[in-house]
Amino acid sequence: MTIDVSSDVPRRLYVELTMRCNMDCGMCVRHVWEDPLREMRPELFYRLMDQLRETPTVETIQFGGFGEPTIHPHFFDFLDRVKSQGLRAELITNGLTLNEQFADRILKAGLDRLIVSFDAVEDD
């Protein structure tokens, strides 16, 4: 019997750059956390990217999580590193930072996929 493990290998890595957010939604799980809100140190991110060279099945890095990745002070440096390693880059964001200047920067960096999350109690 042959087992096909090609679908069992990691292809996407989900990276949470920060636990901080530029919103204060009442339903957010961050309101019940007792741990301090932290963000990933650049040296940890770069070490992670170096280690990914040993995992050639990973094709995509997705920036997202409970925090807002675009408010991390090194977001664009991290995005540039992902693209320079030939990986796809995806971003899940609440969209508040998506002004014209930001949009130009992510387009120039080569962001492959943009997902904007809209969460609200009312339609407005």
N, CA, C and O atoms as a GROMACS GRO file, in nm:
protein
  496
    1MET      N    1   0.084  -0.119   0.000
    1MET     CA    2   0.000   0.000   0.000
    1MET      C    3   0.088   0.125   0.000
    1MET      O    4   0.182   0.135   0.079
    2THR      N    5   0.059   0.218  -0.088
    2THR     CA    6   0.132   0.344  -0.096
    2THR      C    7   0.049   0.455  -0.036
    2THR      O    8  -0.070   0.469  -0.065
    3ILE      N    9   0.113   0.534   0.049
    3ILE     CA   10   0.044   0.646   0.113
    3ILE      C   11   0.096   0.775   0.052
    3ILE      O   12   0.217   0.800   0.050
    4ASP      N   13   0.005   0.855   0.002
    4ASP     CA   14   0.042   0.985  -0.056
    4ASP      C   15   0.048   1.089   0.056
    4ASP      O   16  -0.054   1.127   0.112
    5VAL      N   17   0.169   1.134   0.088
    5VAL     CA   18   0.186   1.233   0.194
    5VAL      C   19   0.204   1.374   0.139
    5VAL      O   20   0.230   1.468   0.214
    6SER      N   21   0.190   1.390   0.008
    6SER     CA   22   0.213   1.521  -0.052
    6SER      C   23   0.118   1.628   0.003
    6SER      O   24   0.153   1.746   0.005
    7SER      N   25   0.000   1.587   0.047
    7SER     CA   26  -0.093   1.686   0.102
    7SER      C   27  -0.072   1.708   0.251
    7SER      O   28  -0.136   1.794   0.311
    8ASP      N   29   0.017   1.629   0.312
    8ASP     CA   30   0.040   1.639   0.456
    8ASP      C   31   0.160   1.724   0.493
    8ASP      O   32   0.201   1.727   0.609
    9VAL      N   33   0.217   1.793   0.397
    9VAL     CA   34   0.334   1.876   0.426
    9VAL      C   35   0.291   2.021   0.439
    9VAL      O   36   0.194   2.063   0.375
   10PRO      N   37   0.360   2.099   0.521
   10PRO     CA   38   0.320   2.239   0.538
   10PRO      C   39   0.347   2.320   0.412
   10PRO      O   40   0.456   2.315   0.355
   11ARG      N   41   0.246   2.393   0.369
   11ARG     CA   42   0.259   2.478   0.250
   11ARG      C   43   0.243   2.626   0.284
   11ARG      O   44   0.288   2.714   0.210
   12ARG      N   45   0.178   2.654   0.396
   12ARG     CA   46   0.153   2.792   0.437
   12ARG      C   47   0.192   2.806   0.583
   12ARG      O   48   0.163   2.718   0.665
   13LEU      N   49   0.257   2.917   0.614
   13LEU     CA   50   0.294   2.946   0.752
   13LEU      C   51   0.219   3.073   0.794
   13LEU      O   52   0.229   3.177   0.729
   14TYR      N   53   0.145   3.061   0.904
   14TYR     CA   54   0.070   3.174   0.957
   14TYR      C   55   0.156   3.243   1.062
   14TYR      O   56   0.198   3.182   1.160
   15VAL      N   57   0.183   3.371   1.040
   15VAL     CA   58   0.272   3.445   1.129
   15VAL      C   59   0.196   3.562   1.191
   15VAL      O   60   0.144   3.648   1.121
   16GLU      N   61   0.192   3.563   1.324
   16GLU     CA   62   0.130   3.673   1.396
   16GLU      C   63   0.240   3.766   1.443
   16GLU      O   64   0.315   3.734   1.536
   17LEU      N   65   0.251   3.881   1.378
   17LEU     CA   66   0.359   3.974   1.408
   17LEU      C   67   0.338   4.050   1.537
   17LEU      O   68   0.434   4.087   1.604
   18THR      N   69   0.214   4.073   1.573
   18THR     CA   70   0.184   4.151   1.692
   18THR      C   71   0.052   4.108   1.753
   18THR      O   72  -0.038   4.059   1.684
   19MET      N   73   0.041   4.127   1.882
   19MET     CA   74  -0.085   4.104   1.952
   19MET      C   75  -0.160   4.236   1.966
   19MET      O   76  -0.273   4.238   2.014
   20ARG      N   77  -0.097   4.345   1.926
   20ARG     CA   78  -0.158   4.477   1.938
   20ARG      C   79  -0.252   4.502   1.819
   20ARG      O   80  -0.241   4.438   1.714
   21CYS      N   81  -0.344   4.594   1.839
   21CYS     CA   82  -0.438   4.626   1.732
   21CYS      C   83  -0.467   4.776   1.736
   21CYS      O   84  -0.455   4.840   1.840
   22ASN      N   85  -0.505   4.830   1.621
   22ASN     CA   86  -0.541   4.971   1.612
   22ASN      C   87  -0.693   4.990   1.626
   22ASN      O   88  -0.745   5.097   1.595
   23MET      N   89  -0.762   4.887   1.672
   23MET     CA   90  -0.905   4.895   1.702
   23MET      C   91  -0.927   4.844   1.845
   23MET      O   92  -0.837   4.787   1.906
   24ASP      N   93  -1.045   4.864   1.895
   24ASP     CA   94  -1.080   4.818   2.029
   24ASP      C   95  -1.220   4.758   2.026
   24ASP      O   96  -1.312   4.808   2.090
   25CYS      N   97  -1.235   4.651   1.949
   25CYS     CA   98  -1.366   4.586   1.931
   25CYS      C   99  -1.409   4.517   2.060
   25CYS      O  100  -1.331   4.447   2.123
   26GLY      N  101  -1.533   4.538   2.098
   26GLY     CA  102  -1.586   4.483   2.221
   26GLY      C  103  -1.584   4.332   2.226
   26GLY      O  104  -1.573   4.274   2.334
   27MET      N  105  -1.595   4.265   2.110
   27MET     CA  106  -1.600   4.120   2.108
   27MET      C  107  -1.463   4.054   2.097
   27MET      O  108  -1.454   3.931   2.091
   28CYS      N  109  -1.358   4.132   2.094
   28CYS     CA  110  -1.225   4.078   2.071
   28CYS      C  111  -1.175   3.999   2.193
   28CYS      O  112  -1.191   4.040   2.308
   29VAL      N  113  -1.114   3.886   2.162
   29VAL     CA  114  -1.060   3.799   2.266
   29VAL      C  115  -0.947   3.867   2.345
   29VAL      O  116  -0.917   3.827   2.457
   30ARG      N  117  -0.886   3.970   2.289
   30ARG     CA  118  -0.777   4.037   2.358
   30ARG      C  119  -0.822   4.102   2.489
   30ARG      O  120  -0.740   4.131   2.575
   31HIS      N  121  -0.953   4.126   2.504
   31HIS     CA  122  -1.005   4.188   2.627
   31HIS      C  123  -0.996   4.095   2.748
   31HIS      O  124  -1.002   4.143   2.862
   32VAL      N  125  -0.984   3.967   2.727
   32VAL     CA  126  -0.978   3.874   2.841
   32VAL      C  127  -0.836   3.821   2.864
   32VAL      O  128  -0.815   3.742   2.957
   33TRP      N  129  -0.741   3.861   2.783
   33TRP     CA  130  -0.604   3.817   2.803
   33TRP      C  131  -0.544   3.887   2.923
   33TRP      O  132  -0.567   4.006   2.946
   34GLU      N  133  -0.468   3.813   2.997
   34GLU     CA  134  -0.396   3.872   3.109
   34GLU      C  135  -0.249   3.895   3.076
   34GLU      O  136  -0.180   3.971   3.144
   35ASP      N  137  -0.202   3.831   2.971
   35ASP     CA  138  -0.063   3.848   2.929
   35ASP      C  139  -0.046   3.984   2.862
   35ASP      O  140  -0.140   4.036   2.802
   36PRO      N  141   0.073   4.042   2.873
   36PRO     CA  142   0.096   4.171   2.805
   36PRO      C  143   0.089   4.154   2.653
   36PRO      O  144   0.125   4.049   2.600
   37LEU      N  145   0.043   4.258   2.586
   37LEU     CA  146   0.038   4.256   2.440
   37LEU      C  147   0.179   4.279   2.388
   37LEU      O  148   0.241   4.382   2.417
   38ARG      N  149   0.228   4.185   2.311
   38ARG     CA  150   0.366   4.193   2.262
   38ARG      C  151   0.369   4.185   2.110
   38ARG      O  152   0.267   4.161   2.045
   39GLU      N  153   0.487   4.205   2.056
   39GLU     CA  154   0.506   4.188   1.912
   39GLU      C  155   0.634   4.111   1.886
   39GLU      O  156   0.725   4.107   1.969
   40MET      N  157   0.638   4.050   1.769
   40MET     CA  158   0.754   3.968   1.733
   40MET      C  159   0.877   4.056   1.714
   40MET      O  160   0.871   4.159   1.646
   41ARG      N  161   0.986   4.014   1.773
   41ARG     CA  162   1.112   4.086   1.756
   41ARG      C  163   1.168   4.056   1.616
   41ARG      O  164   1.155   3.943   1.568
   42PRO      N  165   1.230   4.154   1.553
   42PRO     CA  166   1.284   4.131   1.418
   42PRO      C  167   1.379   4.012   1.412
   42PRO      O  168   1.375   3.935   1.316
   43GLU      N  169   1.466   3.996   1.513
   43GLU     CA  170   1.562   3.885   1.507
   43GLU      C  171   1.491   3.750   1.508
   43GLU      O  172   1.540   3.655   1.447
   44LEU      N  173   1.377   3.739   1.574
   44LEU     CA  174   1.301   3.614   1.574
   44LEU      C  175   1.240   3.590   1.436
   44LEU      O  176   1.243   3.477   1.385
   45PHE      N  177   1.186   3.694   1.375
   45PHE     CA  178   1.128   3.679   1.241
   45PHE      C  179   1.235   3.636   1.141
   45PHE      O  180   1.212   3.545   1.062
   46TYR      N  181   1.352   3.700   1.145
   46TYR     CA  182   1.456   3.666   1.049
   46TYR      C  183   1.512   3.526   1.073
   46TYR      O  184   1.548   3.456   0.978
   47ARG      N  185   1.519   3.485   1.197
   47ARG     CA  186   1.562   3.348   1.227
   47ARG      C  187   1.460   3.248   1.172
   47ARG      O  188   1.498   3.144   1.118
   48LEU      N  189   1.333   3.279   1.187
   48LEU     CA  190   1.227   3.196   1.132
   48LEU      C  191   1.241   3.185   0.981
   48LEU      O  192   1.231   3.076   0.925
   49MET      N  193   1.264   3.296   0.916
   49MET     CA  194   1.280   3.295   0.770
   49MET      C  195   1.402   3.214   0.727
   49MET      O  196   1.398   3.144   0.626
   50ASP      N  197   1.511   3.223   0.803
   50ASP     CA  198   1.629   3.141   0.773
   50ASP      C  199   1.597   2.993   0.786
   50ASP      O  200   1.642   2.912   0.704
   51GLN      N  201   1.521   2.957   0.888
   51GLN     CA  202   1.486   2.816   0.909
   51GLN      C  203   1.392   2.765   0.800
   51GLN      O  204   1.390   2.645   0.773
   52LEU      N  205   1.316   2.852   0.739
   52LEU     CA  206   1.225   2.809   0.634
   52LEU      C  207   1.298   2.754   0.512
   52LEU      O  208   1.240   2.679   0.433
   53ARG      N  209   1.423   2.790   0.497
   53ARG     CA  210   1.501   2.734   0.386
   53ARG      C  211   1.514   2.582   0.399
   53ARG      O  212   1.539   2.512   0.301
   54GLU      N  213   1.497   2.532   0.523
   54GLU     CA  214   1.503   2.388   0.547
   54GLU      C  215   1.366   2.323   0.530
   54GLU      O  216   1.354   2.201   0.541
   55THR      N  217   1.265   2.401   0.502
   55THR     CA  218   1.130   2.349   0.480
   55THR      C  219   1.083   2.398   0.343
   55THR      O  220   1.002   2.491   0.334
   56PRO      N  221   1.133   2.337   0.238
   56PRO     CA  222   1.104   2.388   0.103
   56PRO      C  223   0.959   2.372   0.059
   56PRO      O  224   0.921   2.425  -0.045
   57THR      N  225   0.878   2.299   0.135
   57THR     CA  226   0.738   2.285   0.097
   57THR      C  227   0.656   2.410   0.127
   57THR      O  228   0.550   2.431   0.067
   58VAL      N  229   0.704   2.494   0.219
   58VAL     CA  230   0.631   2.618   0.252
   58VAL      C  231   0.644   2.714   0.134
   58VAL      O  232   0.753   2.751   0.092
   59GLU      N  233   0.527   2.754   0.083
   59GLU     CA  234   0.521   2.843  -0.033
   59GLU      C  235   0.470   2.981   0.002
   59GLU      O  236   0.497   3.078  -0.069
   60THR      N  237   0.395   2.990   0.114
   60THR     CA  238   0.324   3.114   0.146
   60THR      C  239   0.340   3.150   0.292
   60THR      O  240   0.332   3.064   0.380
   61ILE      N  241   0.363   3.278   0.316
   61ILE     CA  242   0.360   3.332   0.452
   61ILE      C  243   0.237   3.420   0.460
   61ILE      O  244   0.217   3.510   0.378
   62GLN      N  245   0.153   3.394   0.561
   62GLN     CA  246   0.035   3.476   0.581
   62GLN      C  247   0.050   3.555   0.710
   62GLN      O  248   0.066   3.498   0.818
   63PHE      N  249   0.044   3.687   0.696
   63PHE     CA  250   0.049   3.776   0.812
   63PHE      C  251  -0.093   3.797   0.860
   63PHE      O  252  -0.178   3.845   0.784
   64GLY      N  253  -0.120   3.764   0.985
   64GLY     CA  254  -0.255   3.780   1.039
   64GLY      C  255  -0.254   3.746   1.187
   64GLY      O  256  -0.149   3.748   1.251
   65GLY      N  257  -0.370   3.715   1.240
   65GLY     CA  258  -0.380   3.678   1.380
   65GLY      C  259  -0.477   3.768   1.454
   65GLY      O  260  -0.561   3.833   1.393
   66PHE      N  261  -0.465   3.771   1.586
   66PHE     CA  262  -0.553   3.856   1.667
   66PHE      C  263  -0.509   4.001   1.665
   66PHE      O  264  -0.590   4.090   1.693
   67GLY      N  265  -0.384   4.027   1.634
   67GLY     CA  266  -0.334   4.163   1.624
   67GLY      C  267  -0.342   4.213   1.481
   67GLY      O  268  -0.374   4.137   1.389
   68GLU      N  269  -0.314   4.340   1.461
   68GLU     CA  270  -0.314   4.400   1.328
   68GLU      C  271  -0.170   4.406   1.277
   68GLU      O  272  -0.091   4.488   1.323
   69PRO      N  273  -0.135   4.318   1.181
   69PRO     CA  274   0.005   4.308   1.136
   69PRO      C  275   0.063   4.437   1.080
   69PRO      O  276   0.183   4.459   1.090
   70THR      N  277  -0.020   4.521   1.020
   70THR     CA  278   0.033   4.640   0.954
   70THR      C  279   0.080   4.747   1.050
   70THR      O  280   0.144   4.843   1.008
   71ILE      N  281   0.050   4.733   1.179
   71ILE     CA  282   0.099   4.833   1.274
   71ILE      C  283   0.234   4.794   1.335
   71ILE      O  284   0.293   4.871   1.411
   72HIS      N  285   0.283   4.674   1.301
   72HIS     CA  286   0.416   4.636   1.348
   72HIS      C  287   0.517   4.730   1.281
   72HIS      O  288   0.510   4.750   1.160
   73PRO      N  289   0.610   4.786   1.357
   73PRO     CA  290   0.704   4.884   1.298
   73PRO      C  291   0.793   4.827   1.189
   73PRO      O  292   0.851   4.904   1.111
   74HIS      N  293   0.806   4.696   1.180
   74HIS     CA  294   0.892   4.635   1.078
   74HIS      C  295   0.812   4.558   0.973
   74HIS      O  296   0.868   4.475   0.902
   75PHE      N  297   0.683   4.586   0.964
   75PHE     CA  298   0.598   4.510   0.871
   75PHE      C  299   0.655   4.507   0.729
   75PHE      O  300   0.665   4.400   0.669
   76PHE      N  301   0.692   4.623   0.675
   76PHE     CA  302   0.739   4.626   0.536
   76PHE      C  303   0.874   4.558   0.521
   76PHE      O  304   0.901   4.497   0.417
   77ASP      N  305   0.960   4.565   0.622
   77ASP     CA  306   1.087   4.490   0.618
   77ASP      C  307   1.059   4.341   0.611
   77ASP      O  308   1.123   4.268   0.535
   78PHE      N  309   0.962   4.295   0.691
   78PHE     CA  310   0.927   4.153   0.693
   78PHE      C  311   0.866   4.110   0.559
   78PHE      O  312   0.899   4.003   0.507
   79LEU      N  313   0.779   4.193   0.505
   79LEU     CA  314   0.719   4.163   0.375
   79LEU      C  315   0.827   4.154   0.267
   79LEU      O  316   0.825   4.064   0.184
   80ASP      N  317   0.920   4.247   0.268
   80ASP     CA  318   1.030   4.245   0.171
   80ASP      C  319   1.112   4.117   0.184
   80ASP      O  320   1.153   4.058   0.083
   81ARG      N  321   1.137   4.073   0.306
   81ARG     CA  322   1.215   3.951   0.328
   81ARG      C  323   1.143   3.829   0.272
   81ARG      O  324   1.204   3.743   0.208
   82VAL      N  325   1.013   3.820   0.297
   82VAL     CA  326   0.934   3.709   0.245
   82VAL      C  327   0.945   3.703   0.094
   82VAL      O  328   0.970   3.597   0.037
   83LYS      N  329   0.926   3.816   0.029
   83LYS     CA  330   0.931   3.819  -0.117
   83LYS      C  331   1.070   3.793  -0.170
   83LYS      O  332   1.085   3.729  -0.275
   84SER      N  333   1.174   3.840  -0.101
   84SER     CA  334   1.311   3.818  -0.148
   84SER      C  335   1.350   3.670  -0.140
   84SER      O  336   1.442   3.626  -0.209
   85GLN      N  337   1.279   3.593  -0.057
   85GLN     CA  338   1.304   3.449  -0.050
   85GLN      C  339   1.218   3.372  -0.149
   85GLN      O  340   1.216   3.248  -0.147
   86GLY      N  341   1.146   3.444  -0.235
   86GLY     CA  342   1.068   3.379  -0.338
   86GLY      C  343   0.938   3.318  -0.289
   86GLY      O  344   0.881   3.230  -0.355
   87LEU      N  345   0.890   3.363  -0.174
   87LEU     CA  346   0.767   3.309  -0.118
   87LEU      C  347   0.649   3.401  -0.149
   87LEU      O  348   0.666   3.521  -0.173
   88ARG      N  349   0.530   3.344  -0.149
   88ARG     CA  350   0.408   3.423  -0.161
   88ARG      C  351   0.382   3.491  -0.027
   88ARG      O  352   0.415   3.437   0.078
   89ALA      N  353   0.323   3.610  -0.033
   89ALA     CA  354   0.290   3.684   0.089
   89ALA      C  355   0.143   3.720   0.088
   89ALA      O  356   0.090   3.773  -0.010
   90GLU      N  357   0.076   3.688   0.200
   90GLU     CA  358  -0.064   3.721   0.217
   90GLU      C  359  -0.080   3.805   0.342
   90GLU      O  360  -0.003   3.792   0.437
   91LEU      N  361  -0.180   3.891   0.342
   91LEU     CA  362  -0.204   3.980   0.455
   91LEU      C  363  -0.352   3.979   0.490
   91LEU      O  364  -0.437   4.000   0.404
   92ILE      N  365  -0.382   3.955   0.617
   92ILE     CA  366  -0.517   3.973   0.669
   92ILE      C  367  -0.512   4.098   0.756
   92ILE      O  368  -0.433   4.107   0.850
   93THR      N  369  -0.597   4.196   0.724
   93THR     CA  370  -0.593   4.325   0.791
   93THR      C  371  -0.734   4.376   0.816
   93THR      O  372  -0.829   4.334   0.750
   94ASN      N  373  -0.748   4.467   0.911
   94ASN     CA  374  -0.877   4.532   0.932
   94ASN      C  375  -0.895   4.649   0.835
   94ASN      O  376  -1.003   4.708   0.829
   95GLY      N  377  -0.792   4.683   0.762
   95GLY     CA  378  -0.801   4.782   0.656
   95GLY      C  379  -0.782   4.927   0.698
   95GLY      O  380  -0.781   5.015   0.612
   96LEU      N  381  -0.767   4.954   0.827
   96LEU     CA  382  -0.756   5.093   0.870
   96LEU      C  383  -0.629   5.162   0.822
   96LEU      O  384  -0.627   5.285   0.812
   97THR      N  385  -0.526   5.087   0.792
   97THR     CA  386  -0.400   5.148   0.746
   97THR      C  387  -0.393   5.158   0.593
   97THR      O  388  -0.293   5.205   0.539
   98LEU      N  389  -0.496   5.113   0.525
   98LEU     CA  390  -0.492   5.106   0.379
   98LEU      C  391  -0.520   5.241   0.313
   98LEU      O  392  -0.625   5.261   0.251
   99ASN      N  393  -0.426   5.331   0.327
   99ASN     CA  394  -0.436   5.457   0.255
   99ASN      C  395  -0.357   5.443   0.124
   99ASN      O  396  -0.303   5.336   0.095
  100GLU      N  397  -0.351   5.548   0.046
  100GLU     CA  398  -0.285   5.541  -0.085
  100GLU      C  399  -0.135   5.507  -0.072
  100GLU      O  400  -0.083   5.426  -0.149
  101GLN      N  401  -0.068   5.568   0.024
  101GLN     CA  402   0.075   5.543   0.043
  101GLN      C  403   0.099   5.397   0.081
  101GLN      O  404   0.189   5.332   0.028
  102PHE      N  405   0.018   5.345   0.172
  102PHE     CA  406   0.032   5.206   0.214
  102PHE      C  407   0.005   5.112   0.097
  102PHE      O  408   0.079   5.016   0.075
  103ALA      N  409  -0.100   5.140   0.021
  103ALA     CA  410  -0.134   5.056  -0.094
  103ALA      C  411  -0.020   5.054  -0.196
  103ALA      O  412   0.013   4.949  -0.250
  104ASP      N  413   0.040   5.170  -0.221
  104ASP     CA  414   0.155   5.175  -0.313
  104ASP      C  415   0.269   5.087  -0.263
  104ASP      O  416   0.332   5.016  -0.341
  105ARG      N  417   0.296   5.092  -0.133
  105ARG     CA  418   0.407   5.014  -0.076
  105ARG      C  419   0.382   4.864  -0.086
  105ARG      O  420   0.474   4.789  -0.119
  106ILE      N  421   0.259   4.818  -0.057
  106ILE     CA  422   0.236   4.674  -0.065
  106ILE      C  423   0.236   4.626  -0.209
  106ILE      O  424   0.275   4.512  -0.236
  107LEU      N  425   0.192   4.711  -0.302
  107LEU     CA  426   0.198   4.673  -0.443
  107LEU      C  427   0.342   4.664  -0.491
  107LEU      O  428   0.379   4.569  -0.561
  108LYS      N  429   0.424   4.760  -0.453
  108LYS     CA  430   0.565   4.758  -0.492
  108LYS      C  431   0.639   4.640  -0.430
  108LYS      O  432   0.729   4.582  -0.491
  109ALA      N  433   0.601   4.604  -0.308
  109ALA     CA  434   0.665   4.490  -0.241
  109ALA      C  435   0.623   4.357  -0.304
  109ALA      O  436   0.694   4.258  -0.291
  110GLY      N  437   0.509   4.356  -0.371
  110GLY     CA  438   0.466   4.235  -0.438
  110GLY      C  439   0.372   4.148  -0.355
  110GLY      O  440   0.370   4.026  -0.372
  111LEU      N  441   0.294   4.209  -0.267
  111LEU     CA  442   0.198   4.131  -0.189
  111LEU      C  443   0.110   4.051  -0.284
  111LEU      O  444   0.058   4.105  -0.381
  112ASP      N  445   0.095   3.923  -0.256
  112ASP     CA  446   0.020   3.834  -0.345
  112ASP      C  447  -0.129   3.830  -0.317
  112ASP      O  448  -0.210   3.810  -0.408
  113ARG      N  449  -0.167   3.848  -0.191
  113ARG     CA  450  -0.308   3.838  -0.156
  113ARG      C  451  -0.338   3.930  -0.038
  113ARG      O  452  -0.265   3.933   0.061
  114LEU      N  453  -0.447   4.005  -0.052
  114LEU     CA  454  -0.491   4.096   0.053
  114LEU      C  455  -0.631   4.056   0.096
  114LEU      O  456  -0.722   4.048   0.014
  115ILE      N  457  -0.647   4.031   0.225
  115ILE     CA  458  -0.778   3.994   0.280
  115ILE      C  459  -0.813   4.101   0.383
  115ILE      O  460  -0.740   4.122   0.480
  116VAL      N  461  -0.924   4.169   0.361
  116VAL     CA  462  -0.968   4.273   0.454
  116VAL      C  463  -1.086   4.217   0.533
  116VAL      O  464  -1.186   4.175   0.476
  117SER      N  465  -1.071   4.218   0.664
  117SER     CA  466  -1.173   4.163   0.753
  117SER      C  467  -1.264   4.275   0.802
  117SER      O  468  -1.219   4.373   0.860
  118PHE      N  469  -1.393   4.258   0.776
  118PHE     CA  470  -1.494   4.354   0.822
  118PHE      C  471  -1.578   4.287   0.930
  118PHE      O  472  -1.651   4.192   0.900
  119ASP      N  473  -1.569   4.333   1.052
  119ASP     CA  474  -1.649   4.282   1.162
  119ASP      C  475  -1.723   4.399   1.223
  119ASP      O  476  -1.662   4.498   1.262
  120ALA      N  477  -1.855   4.386   1.231
  120ALA     CA  478  -1.934   4.495   1.289
  120ALA      C  479  -2.068   4.441   1.339
  120ALA      O  480  -2.117   4.338   1.293
  121VAL      N  481  -2.124   4.512   1.434
  121VAL     CA  482  -2.256   4.477   1.486
  121VAL      C  483  -2.364   4.534   1.396
  121VAL      O  484  -2.470   4.473   1.380
  122GLU      N  485  -2.338   4.650   1.337
  122GLU     CA  486  -2.436   4.716   1.251
  122GLU      C  487  -2.379   4.728   1.110
  122GLU      O  488  -2.257   4.726   1.092
  123ASP      N  489  -2.465   4.740   1.009
  123ASP     CA  490  -2.423   4.751   0.870
  123ASP      C  491  -2.333   4.869   0.843
  123ASP      O  492  -2.242   4.859   0.761
  124ASP      N  493  -2.356   4.983   0.910
  124ASP     CA  494  -2.275   5.102   0.888
  124ASP      C  495  -2.132   5.078   0.924
  124ASP      O  496  -2.049   5.168   0.912
   0.00000   0.00000   0.00000
